[in-house]
Amino acid sequence: MTSRLLAALIALALAATANADVTIKATGTGQGLGMSGSTSSTTYIKGRRMRVEGQTGKKSTTTIFDVENQKMYVLDAKKKEAEAWDMAALSQEVEKAVAVESAKATMTPNGQTKVISGLNTDGYNMEIVVPATIGGEGGMAMTILLTGTTWVAKGAPGTADYAAFYIGAAEKGWFFTDPRTAKGAPGQARAMAQMYEEFAKLGGVPYESDMDIKIQGEGPMATLMAKMGGISMNTTTDSVDTAALADDLFLPPADYTLKQKD
């Protein structure tokens, strides 16, 4: 679970740099929960659909997010299978462990600038606080704290579509983590989803981010997780291709077996 969580968080952080009808190649590093590693990612986004292909060591992952149809597809190239998850039901399950109305998020300009991939970006300090529980509703309480700095290219190509995708997903209570990971760590999944929503409000596209996720709380489980340390990640966009994308890129391949998941 810990290795899957770290890999998923790095890959999804890379996805936050995407534009619409754009192919983004990005790299990231992360460490925490006793794990460390580097991830490369290719992200495609078109309208309210997104495909993320990630590589962590020898492990490859491909996930398709279809916000309009409330579906997430996790592809397995070796088995030629596609897990189909009902995101409406999953979002409701995750929300039972997260006090959404109590979550707080701030993005504060820090006055710094940086040139990334040839674009001028502005720096923002971010802080996201998400109350959560372990073990579902009525479980052990803890707080997820996400802090860091992001660099945003204001008015970059695809900004409007980028914002539309993440804000549309936020309206439906979506998260962008593997469903199994989200069930095991709902607070972290919600914190990352909240981060994407805040990015979408800035009027630009984030091109680099440094993030730290820490767990605070009382009780043996919270204490154990705190002792294991938090998660730290850095993500950077490497290249951008603005060619139009085919619709079938956002569907499971026709020769894959579709498996409905709960």
Summary of the structure (lengths in Angstrom):
residues: 262
radius of gyration: 17.3
end to end distance: 18.6
largest distance: 51.3
contacts: 911
relative contact order: 0.22
helix: 28%
strand: 48%
